[in-house]
Amino acid sequence: MIWEKRWFQFAILMILAFIWGSSFILMKIGLKSFSSDQAGALRILLASLVLLPISLKQLKNLRRKDLPSLLIAGFIGSFFPAFLFMIAETRIDSSLAGMLNSLTPVFTLIVGFLFHKTVFRWLQVLGLSLGLAGATGLILSGDGFHLGTVNNYAFYIVLATCFYAVSINQIKSKLSHLTGIQITSLSFLFIGPVALVYLLTTNFAPVVANPAWPVHLLALAALGIVGTALAMLLMNSLIRYSSAVAASSVTYIIPVFAIMWGVLDGEKVTLLHLGFMSIILAGVYLISRRRIIQPVT
């Protein structure tokens, strides 16, 4: 099958990197009219609506034993991170969010070791240490990027990457018998209604007061349809045919596009930023360099 070809997996990684690297600037645009909770709920709701025809068709493949893992993939892998990223981007630049997102493979390895019996080597321990050191540097850089201050909102991104790691490992370990389409559509079938109910409890008066809100809604629509629905279909399919850490290594390339969009939008990217990001990527490279041994059964 074409999904088993290395060149095709690499092409999918590049497409995902561009989509998710562009997602951070779309969040920033959406937040100009919508609150962080509204933007997060809209992202999930729009993705769920697009996937709904597929979700209903895939209901026949839903098995009770898969339900806990699908709920983890839906809520831990998509729902909560959507809100966490939106909250973070109310106080940090989209480029910095993209850099911190590179921690996903680091936490994927940690979660795999702790809960899925994944064995790793000393080189990966070194990579793990470098990744955490680079993330610590970015967090401590704070507003204005001076060492010694703490950017508390960066921790929301770190928590989101932990959630991604849990979801990726769960999908690889428990749902490898399902296709990416089945995993994505069925998991969003559960989180879509929750997002709708939550959205209806929010106040839209400040939103419509901004005459540019339709443009900002369009950015969130692109984020939900392309940056969430399409991207998760591709990612969950990729996880099935590669290792969890290899699939999460898409975060190698995401910061490149995130920084590019940030610079175009007038965000300031300093050498300190790039230095800490380089440390994170060096750590991720060491973690992904050697194939992870399969979980012990």
Order of alpha helices (4+ residues) and beta strands (2+ residues): alpha-alpha-alpha-alpha-alpha-alpha-alpha-alpha-alpha-alpha-alpha-alpha-alpha-alpha-alpha
